[in-house]
Amino acid sequence: MALTRESVIEALKTIQGPKGQDIVTGGEVRALDVGEKDVRFVLEIDQSLADEYSKIKDASEIALKKLGVSEVSIVLTAHASQKAPPDLKPNRKSEPKGPEKIPGVDRVLAVASGKGGVGKSTVSSNLACALAAQGRRVGLLDADVYGPSQPRMLGVSGRPSSPDGKTILPLRNHGVTMMSIGLMTNEDQAVVWRGPMLMGALQQMMMQVQWGALDVLIVDLPPGTGDVQMTLAQKTEVSGAIIVSTPQDVALIDARKGIDMFNQLNVPIHGMIENMSTHICPKCGHEEHVFGHGGVRKEAEKIGVPVLAEVPLHLDIRSASDGGVPIVVSDPSSPQANVFNALAKSMVEKGQA
């Protein structure tokens, strides 16, 4: 019998949750994705009932396997539990848990932007591949949960497996180990999650993915200054951040906010990258500054950080990324690839990657 969404939901309705309702009716099942022989969903739990939900997770897997499901992936995401009563005992100091290192990862490099559409993901994928070509062990975490693009840009498809139901095995291409929420959902499926679910998914992708031994993990952040950026900086030891912007004033206004956010979170800023810096006509050789020019350099000088690269606006960069083979891999000796190769070499020499 063919696996259907309806049959999966009916099977999950047989699993009782601690709220006195089944986990479907109780709203604990989120982002359900049903394939031909695989089922994936998020189980939103109460953190104070983690042991009970662990049993519910196991029962859900058993119920689905009875339907003929060959692979079940259940991600547990916890909302913050209700506020505990105040502790009135004297002389008891709390010990806040600070940022932690990701096991096996030497450095975490955040690539960020103040606004969307400035080419941050293109920069991330090309920088990752350029660092791999330098002999570095590189990972790439696509943390743009609402708009994941790295599976397409790195030419990665398929579902990550989980041999024990806890550890996630990432995928790999072009010498880069990669994980993205886009690998867990269909390409046209929206991820409709609230902040706590976002933060839980990000922490799982950082701490429960088997990254192996990496020299650097590049985190491709979503635009803006929201939950994902704050969670990354507060929960993980971030060695530095790169701010990507186009030269025009509208992008720079938002880039300043991103810089201020990292300053508040005590994350060092390695520098800025001006993307779509200039366009050279392939027919006549005329150079044109479509989005203006030099705005990022002026901003970088103002805040005292270097300009790491000026990436041209070029059709080959876009078409290579859309084709799943970044320009540094598809045409490594081209002027466009040389920008990223020079950036990677410089970062290695400075000990930043």
Buried (B, 14 or more C-beta within 10 A) or exposed (E): EEBEEEBBBEBBBEBBBBEEEBBBBBEBBBBBBBEEEBBBBBBBBBBEBEEEBBEBBEBBBEBBBEBEBEBBBBBBBBBEEEEEEEEEEEEEEEEEEEBEEBEEBBBBBBBBBBBBEBBBBBBBBBBBBBBBBBEBBBBBBBBBBBBBBBBBBBBBEEBBEBEEEEEBBBBBBBBBBBBBBBBBBEEEEEBEBEEBBBBBBBBBBBEBBBBBEBBBBBBBBBBBBEBBBBBBBBBBBBBBBBBBBBBBEEBBEBBBEBBEBBEEBEBEBBBBBBBBBBBEEEEEEEEEBEBBBBBBBEBBEEBEBBBBBBBBBBEBBEEBBEEBBBBBBBBBEBEBBBBBBEBBBBBBEEEBB
